[in-house]
Amino acid sequence: MKDKIFKYFLTFSALLLILLLGIIFLFLVRDSIPALKVNILSLFSNKAWDPLNDSYTFLPFIVGTLMTSFIALIISYPFSISIAYFLSQYLEKGTFRTIIESSVELLAAIPSVIYGLAAYFILLPLIRMFQIKIGVAPYGVGIFSASLVLSIMIIPYSASIAREVFLMCPRDLQEAAYSLGATKYEVITKVVFPFGKSGVLAGVLLSLGRALGETMAVTMLIGNSNFLPKSIFSPSNTMASVIANEFAESTSYLHSSNLILMALLLFIITSIINLIGKIFIKKAAKATI
């Protein structure tokens, strides 16, 4: 009897999760229909975002989102892979390993608003000094600033997955390479990395999904400009940040509907990216069997 009750409870929990996702998706679709009816093609045209005059475009926010996320990925990737190599190949046991692992996990647990505050008072003055030296308008806030903080925030995701995949590499393969005279560097680059490359890609994709949806830290640092960015130092906006900034003060039902449509687009993009990442993780796990 207890087994049946426990089984029914687990089944109910799983179905409830699917139901919640379905409700969220249907809500976003329902409330975005007015924006779709107006002119869906104009949402991706190069015009102004001006809710007061019912002029809407997603292009500046899509560009800002993609630039911020991919710059953050480029910055974080070398550090993520280095941490994964160090923990899986050079520091397999000991207190120091525990400290580093705890620090990586803590980076993922810190609320994003704390990242934003710390960067606002510590990072922005340094970026302004750098911009003055290279002859760029010293806004401080902008795509570059948001990308730097975002890169720190996504390191734990790609580093943790890459570490687990590298640890799956059979010791027999590594020992065979050592017996043939391979160095530690050669074993890592020619045995461990090729074995775990699908897992590394999965970590990158999951980090990208996390970066695309980040809101608070990016909102505090990106400058909140509704125009197409001209460079990586320009103030901009992401899809998540413009929703956070404007939804509570939306000027009309059409304005709200466009913001919800933007949320639907973000929901679909992040879901697809996370699904692809899960597929690569399963592929990496099957390679060890």
C-alpha positions, -999 to 999 in steps of 0.1 A, spaced: 0 0 0 28 24 9 46 16 -23 15 25 -44 10 57 -25 46 67 -29 45 58 -67 13 78 -72 29 108 -54 60 107 -76 38 104 -107 17 133 -96 48 154 -90 62 146 -124 29 154 -141 25 186 -121 58 198 -134 48 192 -170 15 209 -163 32 240 -149 54 243 -180 23 239 -202 4 265 -183 33 290 -186 36 284 -223 -1 287 -230 -3 319 -209 26 334 -229 10 324 -262 -25 337 -253 -13 371 -241 11 376 -270 -16 371 -297 -25 409 -299 11 417 -307 12 390 -333 -20 403 -350 -6 438 -355 24 431 -377 47 403 -368 73 412 -395 78 447 -381 89 433 -348 122 424 -364 127 455 -385 152 483 -378 128 509 -363 124 525 -329 110 509 -298 85 536 -288 55 523 -268 40 558 -265 35 558 -303 28 521 -306 61 514 -324 77 481 -315 107 462 -326 127 433 -310 158 438 -331 178 460 -306 171 436 -278 178 404 -298 212 419 -308 219 431 -273 210 396 -259 232 377 -284 262 401 -281 261 400 -243 257 362 -241 283 352 -267 309 377 -254 304 362 -219 308 327 -233 340 337 -251 354 352 -219 343 324 -196 353 294 -217 391 294 -211 385 297 -173 358 271 -172 379 245 -191 410 253 -170 391 248 -138 376 215 -151 411 203 -162 426 213 -129 400 196 -107 398 164 -128 434 158 -138 457 176 -114 438 179 -81 417 147 -77 417 146 -39 424 168 -9 412 198 10 423 223 -16 401 205 -42 372 208 -18 378 245 -13 379 251 -51 347 230 -57 329 249 -29 340 282 -44 327 272 -78 294 261 -64 291 293 -44 295 314 -76 264 297 -89 245 303 -56 252 340 -52 221 361 -62 226 380 -94 217 413 -78 248 410 -56 269 405 -87 253 436 -101 260 457 -70 295 445 -67 303 452 -103 286 486 -102 309 499 -74 341 480 -83 341 471 -120 325 502 -136 352 527 -124 379 505 -138 360 501 -171 356 539 -174 393 543 -169 400 517 -196 375 534 -220 392 568 -215 426 553 -223 413 537 -256 394 568 -266 359 554 -261 330 574 -245 334 565 -208 298 553 -201 310 525 -179 277 507 -184 272 488 -216 275 454 -233 311 449 -223 304 455 -186 274 432 -186 293 405 -204 322 406 -179 299 400 -150 278 375 -169 310 355 -178 317 351 -141 282 340 -134 281 312 -160 316 297 -152 302 273 -126 278 257 -151 302 249 -179 331 241 -155 310 216 -134 297 197 -164 332 196 -181 348 183 -149 323 155 -146 327 145 -182 365 146 -179 363 123 -148 344 98 -169 374 93 -192 385 57 -186 418 55 -167 429 26 -191 430 50 -220 450 75 -201 474 49 -187 479 35 -222 488 70 -235 513 74 -206 528 40 -214 535 51 -249 555 81 -236 528 108 -237 531 138 -214 504 151 -191 496 178 -216 493 153 -245 471 130 -225 447 159 -217 446 174 -252 446 141 -272 428 117 -249 407 134 -222 394 164 -243 384 143 -274 366 119 -251 347 146 -233 342 172 -261 304 165 -263 301 171 -226 321 203 -230 297 215 -257 268 206 -235 282 228 -207 287 256 -232 251 253 -244 236 252 -209 258 282 -200 244 300 -230 209 293 -219 217 307 -185 233 338 -200 203 345 -224 179 346 -195 199 365 -169 181 396 -158 191 416 -127 229 418 -130 226 426 -167 198 452 -162 220 470 -137 251 471 -160 240 472 -196 228 508 -197 191 501 -207 192 518 -241 165 508 -266 187 514 -297 209 491 -317 243 490 -302 271 504 -323 300 486 -304 306 463 -275 310 494 -253 276 509 -262 247 509 -237 220 484 -248 192 462 -236 185 425 -236 151 408 -239 151 399 -202 162 434 -191 136 453 -211 108 430 -198 120 436 -162 122 474 -168 90 480 -186 64 454 -178 52 469 -145 48 503 -161 36 492 -195 16 521 -212 -10 500 -230 -23 465 -235 -4 463 -268 28 473 -250 23 445 -224 15 420 -252 47 428 -270 67 423 -238 49 390 -233 57 380 -269 93 388 -262 92 366 -231 77 338 -253 105 341 -278 130 340 -249 113 310 -234 114 290 -267 151 299 -274 163 289 -239 142 257 -239 157 246 -272 192 254 -261 188 235 -229 172 206 -247 202 204 -271 226 206 -241 208 176 -224 211 156 -256 249 162 -257 252 153 -220 234 119 -227 257 114 -256 287 119 -234 274 95 -208 267 68 -234 303 71 -246 315 58 -212 294 26 -214 
